[in-house]
Amino acid sequence: LFDNAAALTFDRAGAKVLGMVSSEKESFTFDSQRLAEGAVETWLSGIEEEMIATLRRQTKVATYTYPKTDRIEWLKAELGMVVNTGAQIWWTFETHDVFDAVRKGDKMGMKNFAAKNHAQLNELIVAIRDPKLTRQATKRINTLVIIDVHARDIIDTFVRDSVLDEREFAWESQLRFYWDREEDDVLIRQ
């Protein structure tokens, strides 16, 4: 978890850790401040616990606000890892939703979802050309373009091959991201 941590943010006295900064210069504030005193291994363990708890909460909040927010504005406001995870959770959810709609008789469900995937990708391509984008937002969009291209290709294959049931191997073989309410955490399945 510390692989991409470039720095910790301290209070003025240097006694409390307030948050973290990544090597990409993305930063976040901890939900709870942690004291930096005593044995280093002890307070760093506390920092790790707080980092996990804060990022879990931020991912959960971002995931639940995704459908209510303009996608481009959403990705500008969130951390890169939160964007990547939240977008994949929603893609998985929407794909399941399409399978359900097809089962209930929506013969155009998968084709309509393919069109939505194409439109979302096109929105990212337009957004990346904005000269006012921050460096972090540009990196987030670039990464999401890669994820969205993969998602689009999967759905296009489903349309081409008439994959219309979530029990088919073509779907079950994909990495699928979920927010599990019982675990209150992200689950990844294949």
Disulfide bonds with the S-S distance in Angstrom:
none
